[in-house]
Each structure stands twice: as C-alpha cells, then as structure tokens.
Amino acid sequence: MSDRPIALVTGASRGIGRAVALSLSATHHILAASRDRARLDALAREIGNHGGTAEAIEMDVGDPSSLARALAGRDADVLVNNAGVGVLKPMLELTPEEWHRMIDVNLNALFHVTRAVLPGMVARGRGHVVMIGSISGRSAFVGGAGYATTKHAVMGFAENLMLEVRDAGVKVSVVSPGSVDTEFSGRNGPKAAAQLRADDVAQAVRSVISTPPEVLVHRVEVRILSPKRPR
C-alpha cells in the first residue's frame, strides 16, 4: 500500500474518470471504481508502469448494495464522483427504466459514495469531494429532461454539502465541462474537433484539488475556447 494520499475515482474505467485517475496517480494512490474489471485492471497496470499505485474496485454505483460491499472499510482523502449515464431524448420518449437509471447513477450514487468516505474526512479535518457536473446543470435543451435534471440536482447537492462540511475542513467542488470527446458522447464523431478532451477535464480536477489548504474553488466551468477553431 502506498503512503501517498488516496483518491477514489468512480467511473474510472473510461473517459473522464480514466483520465482523472491517470492524472492524479502522479501524486495519489488511486482507488479506481467501475463495473468493468478488465478495464480497471488495465488502468492499474498502466498507472503502475508509470510509477504510480492503483487498486481496482469493481462495483455498480447505481446499486447501493454493490456499492456498500465494495466500499466497506475504505477511506479516501479525495473523492471524484465521476460515474454518470445519459439518455438524451424527450421526456415522453424516456422509459421509466432509463429515467431511474439516470437518477440512480447520476444522483443517488452521489449520496451513497460520498456517505461512505465523508465521515473519515470530517474526522481527520481535511478532504476533498469533487463532483463532475455539466454545463447542462445550469441550462436546458431538448432531450435533456432526464440527464440535465440530474445535473441540476448535482449542483444543488454539492452547494448544500459544501456549506455543511466546510467548517470541518472538507472541501466540495463541482467541475462542469461542456461536450467532451469520449464514448459517452460518441468518441471521435464528427463533432470531436469542437469538443473538450478528457485530459482537459482531468487537468481542471487536478487544479481544483491543488489549491492551498484554506482556499476552496467550489465551481469550475470548462469549455472549448471556440468550436470554430480546430484543435
């Protein structure tokens, strides 16, 4: 076990979560969590090859019982709540199963995962909880009745939690990216040149958790500079 501080990253097998885990592995021991054990093991090996340390945690954040078993006895100095799903279609086309899956993964999991590691942070008088939000958390669009609703809720949850734990020395931040070129949004599709990269978001997360002890950056919005300028 490394003597580095511990960072727990959900949805770490791909996309933003994977990029965050790789970025933070330079300074943290990584607890990489998702349902895809094979990808997690590959990530842990890659981190090890670069001199870092990581552990794969197979769990479904949308299943409270799976989550409770996987995180029992775990501790973390940094938590990055990244796992998310999105079904982008008008409300009348959403099935109840699609609606509930988004609520379970994008919102309910925030409570369950955070609740698992927050007591240790409060007891130590330090820690950092980072939520990966979205610019849709303060806007609306056709087809966002489910997904954007959950991201609005993330903003409310994060701000209220920040007010509750700041005096205990625990920081709470939200990093809200625009469209990102990942499997979530159709990787390498025709819009990829006008999208952020997962590494861009990971850099923002790393910057947020690197602030001095008495400084809190609560909200960060990350966008591509101009969709008309190729990268």
Backbone torsions as a table, in degrees:
resi	resn	phi	psi	omega
1	MET	NA	133.7	-178.6
2	SER	-73.6	153.2	174.2
3	ASP	-92.0	8.0	175.6
4	ARG	-72.7	158.5	171.6
5	PRO	-60.9	154.8	-173.3
6	ILE	-102.6	132.4	175.4
7	ALA	-119.3	120.7	175.5
8	LEU	-96.4	122.9	-178.0
9	VAL	-121.8	119.6	176.8
10	THR	-89.5	155.0	-176.3
11	GLY	62.1	37.7	-170.4
12	ALA	-85.2	-3.5	-173.6
13	SER	-79.2	-14.3	-176.5
14	ARG	-158.6	170.8	170.7
15	GLY	56.4	-137.3	-176.7
16	ILE	-61.1	-43.0	-178.3
17	GLY	-59.9	-43.1	178.6
18	ARG	-63.6	-43.7	179.7
19	ALA	-63.7	-39.4	178.2
20	VAL	-64.4	-45.5	179.7
21	ALA	-59.5	-44.7	179.3
22	LEU	-63.6	-42.7	-178.4
23	SER	-65.4	-46.2	-177.0
24	LEU	-73.9	-16.7	-178.0
25	SER	-66.6	-13.5	176.6
26	ALA	-69.7	-23.4	-175.7
27	THR	-129.1	-11.1	-173.8
28	HIS	-130.5	151.3	164.7
29	HIS	-77.7	128.8	-171.9
30	ILE	-100.4	128.7	165.9
31	LEU	-102.1	104.9	-174.3
32	ALA	-98.5	116.2	-173.3
33	ALA	-117.2	135.2	170.6
34	SER	-174.0	-176.2	178.1
35	ARG	-86.0	-16.0	-171.4
36	ASP	-96.0	91.0	-175.0
37	ARG	-63.2	-38.5	-178.1
38	ALA	-62.1	-44.2	179.5
39	ARG	-68.6	-37.3	177.8
40	LEU	-62.7	-42.9	179.1
41	ASP	-63.2	-39.3	177.5
42	ALA	-64.4	-39.6	177.5
43	LEU	-63.4	-44.4	179.6
44	ALA	-60.9	-39.7	178.2
45	ARG	-65.4	-42.0	179.5
46	GLU	-62.7	-42.7	177.8
47	ILE	-62.3	-43.4	178.1
48	GLY	-61.7	-38.3	179.2
49	ASN	-65.1	-22.5	178.9
50	HIS	-99.2	13.4	175.4
51	GLY	90.5	3.8	178.9
52	GLY	-97.7	-176.4	178.0
53	THR	-131.6	143.1	-178.6
54	ALA	-154.2	154.0	177.3
55	GLU	-131.6	134.3	178.4
56	ALA	-86.1	132.4	176.9
57	ILE	-123.9	107.4	-179.3
58	GLU	-83.3	118.0	178.4
59	MET	-162.0	158.5	176.1
60	ASP	-108.0	109.2	-177.3
61	VAL	-64.0	-19.7	178.2
62	GLY	-82.0	-2.3	-179.5
63	ASP	-118.0	102.5	-175.4
64	PRO	-56.8	-34.6	-178.9
65	SER	-70.8	-40.0	176.2
66	SER	-63.3	-42.7	-179.1
67	LEU	-64.6	-43.8	-178.3
68	ALA	-63.0	-41.1	178.7
69	ARG	-64.6	-43.1	-175.3
70	ALA	-69.5	-32.2	-174.1
71	LEU	-102.8	3.0	179.5
72	ALA	-58.8	124.0	178.9
73	GLY	78.6	1.4	-179.6
74	ARG	-81.8	154.8	176.5
75	ASP	-136.6	157.7	179.1
76	ALA	-154.2	142.6	172.8
77	ASP	-86.1	-30.9	177.8
78	VAL	-130.5	133.5	173.1
79	LEU	-119.8	125.7	174.4
80	VAL	-112.4	103.6	177.7
81	ASN	-80.6	93.2	-174.1
82	ASN	-110.3	-28.9	-172.9
83	ALA	-54.5	135.4	-179.8
84	GLY	-163.0	154.7	174.2
85	VAL	-132.4	154.6	179.8
86	GLY	-145.4	126.4	172.2
87	VAL	-116.2	107.5	-173.0
88	LEU	-97.7	97.4	178.0
89	LYS	-159.3	157.0	179.7
90	PRO	-57.2	153.1	-175.1
91	MET	-54.8	-41.5	-177.7
92	LEU	-68.8	-13.3	177.0
93	GLU	-98.5	-11.0	178.3
94	LEU	-73.8	135.1	173.0
95	THR	-84.2	156.4	175.6
96	PRO	-55.9	-36.7	-179.9
97	GLU	-63.9	-42.5	178.7
98	GLU	-65.1	-42.5	178.5
99	TRP	-60.1	-50.9	-176.2
100	HIS	-67.7	-33.6	177.5
101	ARG	-63.6	-42.7	177.8
102	MET	-64.4	-42.3	178.2
103	ILE	-62.7	-42.9	-177.4
104	ASP	-66.5	-44.7	-175.3
105	VAL	-82.0	-44.5	-172.9
106	ASN	-82.5	-23.8	-175.1
107	LEU	-123.8	-58.6	-176.7
108	ASN	-59.6	-36.4	179.6
109	ALA	-62.5	-30.4	177.2
110	LEU	-58.6	-43.0	178.9
111	PHE	-64.8	-50.6	-172.6
112	HIS	-66.9	-45.4	-179.3
113	VAL	-67.9	-46.9	-179.4
114	THR	-62.7	-40.6	-179.4
115	ARG	-63.1	-27.0	-178.1
116	ALA	-73.1	-34.3	-174.1
117	VAL	-113.0	-14.1	-177.3
118	LEU	-63.8	-38.8	179.9
119	PRO	-56.5	-38.6	178.0
120	GLY	-64.6	-39.4	178.1
121	MET	-63.0	-45.5	-179.3
122	VAL	-63.1	-42.2	-179.7
123	ALA	-62.7	-37.1	179.9
124	ARG	-81.1	-17.6	-178.3
125	GLY	78.6	22.0	177.0
126	ARG	-163.0	157.2	179.1
127	GLY	154.0	168.0	-178.4
128	HIS	-145.2	123.4	175.6
129	VAL	-107.6	121.6	179.9
130	VAL	-116.7	127.8	174.3
131	MET	-102.9	134.2	169.9
132	ILE	-88.7	106.4	-179.1
133	GLY	-93.8	-140.8	179.7
134	SER	-168.2	151.1	174.3
135	ILE	-63.9	-17.7	174.7
136	SER	-70.7	-7.8	176.2
137	GLY	-75.1	-5.0	174.5
138	ARG	-134.3	15.1	179.9
139	SER	-140.7	-176.7	-179.7
140	ALA	-139.5	154.1	176.3
141	PHE	-157.2	155.5	178.3
142	VAL	-64.0	126.0	-176.5
143	GLY	98.4	-0.6	-177.7
144	GLY	-102.2	12.9	-175.2
145	ALA	-57.4	-32.1	177.8
146	GLY	-93.1	-59.6	-173.9
147	TYR	-62.1	-51.0	-177.8
148	ALA	-64.8	-32.6	176.6
149	THR	-60.4	-44.1	179.8
150	THR	-65.3	-36.7	-178.6
151	LYS	-73.4	-31.5	170.2
152	HIS	-61.0	-41.4	-179.8
153	ALA	-65.2	-36.1	177.3
154	VAL	-58.0	-42.9	-179.8
155	MET	-62.0	-43.5	179.3
156	GLY	-65.7	-43.6	178.7
157	PHE	-60.1	-46.1	-176.1
158	ALA	-64.9	-43.3	-177.7
159	GLU	-67.6	-42.5	177.7
160	ASN	-63.6	-42.6	179.3
161	LEU	-63.8	-40.3	178.7
162	MET	-56.8	-44.9	-179.4
163	LEU	-66.5	-28.4	-178.3
164	GLU	-76.5	-34.3	-170.0
165	VAL	-114.1	-2.4	-176.5
166	ARG	-62.1	-38.0	-179.5
167	ASP	-71.8	-13.7	174.8
168	ALA	-89.0	1.5	178.1
169	GLY	88.7	9.7	-178.5
170	VAL	-101.8	131.0	179.9
171	LYS	-95.2	145.9	175.5
172	VAL	-131.6	126.2	-177.6
173	SER	-133.0	154.9	173.1
174	VAL	-123.9	126.5	173.2
175	VAL	-109.0	116.0	-173.4
176	SER	-113.4	102.0	178.6
177	PRO	-87.2	160.0	165.9
178	GLY	-80.3	-155.7	-178.9
179	SER	-63.4	133.7	-177.0
180	VAL	-121.4	138.8	-179.7
181	ASP	-77.6	85.4	177.9
182	THR	-137.8	177.1	176.0
183	GLU	-60.7	-29.4	179.3
184	PHE	-56.8	-41.2	-176.0
185	SER	-106.0	11.5	-179.2
186	GLY	88.6	75.7	-171.7
187	ARG	-56.9	139.4	176.6
188	ASN	60.8	26.2	176.4
189	GLY	-76.8	-175.3	-176.5
190	PRO	-64.5	-19.8	-179.2
191	LYS	-93.7	2.7	-172.3
192	ALA	-57.1	-36.8	-177.6
193	ALA	-66.1	-20.3	-179.2
194	ALA	-105.1	18.8	-178.3
195	GLN	-117.3	157.2	169.8
196	LEU	-67.6	161.4	170.3
197	ARG	-101.6	155.3	179.1
198	ALA	-56.4	-36.5	179.5
199	ASP	-63.5	-29.1	177.5
200	ASP	-64.2	-42.3	-179.8
201	VAL	-69.8	-40.4	178.4
202	ALA	-60.5	-39.0	178.5
203	GLN	-63.4	-38.8	178.3
204	ALA	-65.2	-41.2	178.0
205	VAL	-61.8	-46.7	-179.0
206	ARG	-62.0	-38.2	178.6
207	SER	-64.8	-42.2	-178.2
208	VAL	-62.7	-40.6	-177.1
209	ILE	-84.8	-2.3	-179.0
210	SER	-96.8	7.2	-179.2
211	THR	-69.8	156.4	177.2
212	PRO	-57.7	157.7	-174.3
213	PRO	-53.1	-36.0	-176.0
214	GLU	-97.1	14.0	179.4
215	VAL	-116.8	130.8	177.6
216	LEU	-120.7	124.2	167.8
217	VAL	-99.8	107.1	-172.2
218	HIS	-84.4	-39.0	-177.6
219	ARG	-132.6	133.8	175.3
220	VAL	-133.5	131.6	175.1
221	GLU	-113.6	127.8	-175.4
222	VAL	-117.6	125.0	-179.7
223	ARG	-131.4	158.4	166.8
224	ILE	-67.7	141.2	-176.6
225	LEU	-59.4	-50.8	180.0
226	SER	-150.4	121.6	177.8
227	PRO	-65.9	-11.6	-179.7
228	LYS	-89.8	-8.3	-178.2
229	ARG	-108.3	114.5	179.6
230	PRO	-64.2	146.5	-179.7
231	ARG	-83.4	NA	NA
